[in-house]
Amino acid sequence: MSTPSTPSLLIVDDEKTTREGLRAAFEDKFDVYVAEDAARASQLLEEESFAVMLTDLRMAGEDGLKLIRRAKSLEHPPVCILMTAYGSEDVAVQAMKEGADDYISKGKLQIDELELRIRRALQRQNLESENRQLHQRLEKRFGVENIIGEAPSMKEVFETIRAVAPTKATVLITGESGTGKELVAKAIHQNSTRAKGPMVTVNCAALPSTLLESELFGAERGAYTGAHERRIGRIEQAQGGTLFLDEIGEIDATTQVKLLRFLGERTFERLGSSKTLTADVRLLTATNKDLMTLVKDGKFREDLYYRLAVVPIHLPPLRSRALDIPALAAAFLKEFAADNDKPVTSISTEALELMLKYHWPGNVRELRAAIEHAVVLCRGDQILGRDLPQPVRTPQSVYTEQATREQLATGKLSMKDAEKQLLIHALQETGGNRTLAAKQLGISRRTLHRRLHEFDLEEM
């Protein structure tokens, strides 16, 4: 078996002199295996994970193209280089279609050149593997799959993200504070064609209007008091990528005009300069305010609103999709247990009941903080009610679309009993209408039917 520092090389050729000659040439630099035909090569491929396979085209039995096709179907396929004495452009094209990484004619075979090609092919494969791993890590952190939710309203959000991400459209993300607007923006960027470019974020509420303009568009030296050198704005920093403006409802009238122009023409000037610049930047924005109300009040430009809201995405509050709370809590538990190196693996029924009864005015952000709080204070391997923050331990409301009209339960209930009572309550409230009940609970009709079956409530 090859070591990590010595790549393994499989040489497949039915001519013994060629086979052994290549073995002798490469055995000091590779961990070399040889096979006299495709059948033996296939057997070796099943037994060993090879870095490179160098195969002849014409052999007794199965030819080299079919062998390459089989090798490339493996979970960890080798770099495949085809050798042939029958060199032609058609053979080369066919070899590449079958998955060959390179092609060389035996008549022009030079050991130094062949080694160079092998090394280059290995470098390309390693780079592609690193890129895939990086992409997977980014997807895990920022992808749609990281936004948990079974509620129909959240599934609609997922579908919109997937549809809009590869386009150039501006997106306006709305929702209460803590619903995950920045996470959605990151998912859009990471699933777009600009994923390799920068994503620059600006919290418009964190900057006074006098600074926000220079922050976005940049400023020349001397443009204002304290401007001792040229400042490159966030728009320029986001060149080729995405600019995310959080709390867009906070920008002043002057900045609104400049932003409107940028959206229309993709041009702007730094403060203190008359030179017009251009930038290839996609704009995503978010707000917890009702921008249409601001438009009616004359505080936000109507033309800018329609430029920003080409595709609107609204994130529902956590209280309207509370059956997602257990899954969200479990994900946060895993994260914070690992971060704090604590052996906390589960949440008690008591703690789950308290979380389900709580109204979560801070939405997912508050739930995340509550689980971190509980993990830090937890004394064993299970979060108990006493580990939760005080507001969650003494909830004033319970969950449904606008917080249900009455407490779901006052005494101790198992998690299953609490969910069963909620299902019964929803069906009673809707007169047995399953579509309305599912909507009230924030789940799909299919999920409702499955849970009714689990609780033997199908006759209701």
Helices and strands as residue ranges (DSSP letters): E 8-12, H 16-26, E 31-35, H 38-47, E 52-56, H 64-72, E 79-84, H 89-97, E 102-105, G 106-108, H 111-142, G 144-146, H 152-164, E 171-174, H 181-190, E 199-203, G 204-206, H 209-217, H 234-237, E 242-246, G 248-250, H 253-265, E 267-268, E 277-278, E 282-287, H 291-296, H 302-308, E 311-314, G 318-324, H 325-339, E 346-347, H 349-357, H 363-377, E 382-383, G 385-387, H 390-393, H 415-429, H 434-441, H 445-454
